[in-house]
């Protein structure tokens, strides 16, 4: 069974956002990426606060949802069986986790990983 494991948010000030959520909900910082993304966790699910760059064309706010699956191979087979022919792309971003990205019917990015993320 797939589990929601992270929600990524584009922020004008990732530090302020992370501090707000950490204090208010008692979340723990579990990682920082080379580009300054801050990961908070409740032990099960992560919030990733990513620096927003206006030239990226993406709005401030929720950017993508991450699901952890037991096996990428089994996930691909399930996609085929369900007739969901969507490309799974592996990003080439320095310092990123090894995950696959796809788009949902509303063009929202969905990360899929069998390795998970920092928590």
N, C-alpha and C positions, 0 to 999 in steps of 0.2 A: 504494500500500500504506500502511495506517495504521501509525504507530509510537507506542509508549508514550513519552511525553515528560515526564510528571511524576506523582509520587505526593504527595498532600497529607496531612499528619498534624496532628491537633489535639493541642496540647501544653499542659501546665500552665505550662511555662517555655520558650517558643520560643527565647530566647537561649541557654539552657543546651543545648538539643537541637541547635541549629545549630552551636554551638561544638564539641560532642562529635563530630558527624559530619564537620565541617570538618577537625578535627585528626586524627581516626582514619583517614579515607579521603581526605584531601588534596583536599577539595571546596572550590570557590571560591564566595564570596558574590557573587551577580550582581544582586540587587535586594532592596529592602524596600518593602512597600506602605505606603500612607497609614495603614493600621490595624495595621501592625507585623508583617505576615507576612514571614518571611525566606526567600529563595530561594537554595538552593545548587545548584551544577551540577558535573558531571564533564565538561561540554562537549557532551554528548549528551542527558542526562536530568537533570531537576530534582527536588529534594526541596523541598517547600514546608512550612514550619513555621508553623502558624496558632495564634493564641492561643485556648485552649479557654475557653469560658464555660459553666459548669454549667447555667445557665438555658436553654441552647440545646437541651437534650435529647439531644445527641449525645455519645457516649463519647470519652474520650481514645484516640487511636490513629489508624490509617489512616482517612481520611474519604472520599477519592475518588481515581480514577485518570484521568489525562489522556492522550488520544490526539490526535495531529496527523494530519490527513488532507490529501490534495492539494487537494481541492475539497469545500466543504460541499454544493454542488449535486449532485455525483457521489455523495457519501455519502448524501444523502437518497434518491436514486434507488436506491442499493444497498439501503437499508433497505426501500424499497417492494418491490423485486424479491425480497428474502429473506422478505417477509411479516412484517417486524418493525415493526409500527405502534406506535411509542413517540413520545410528544411530545418535541420538542427545544425547550427553553425557554432564552431569553436572559436571564440574570440582570440585575437592575437594582441593582447594587452599586457605589457610588462607588469609583473607582480600580481596578476589576476589568478583566481582559483581556476582549476580545470573544470569548467562547466560548459554546458551547451546552452545556446539561446535559440528561442523560437518566438514567433508572434502568434497571439491569439486572434480570434475573429475580429476584435476591435483594434488590432495592431498594437496591443500592449505586449511588452517584452516579458517572456517567461523564461527564467533560468531553470535548468534541470541538471542535477548532479547526483552521482551515486557516491561521491566522496564526502559531500557536505561542505559546510563552511565553518569558520571559527565560532565556537560557542563555549 
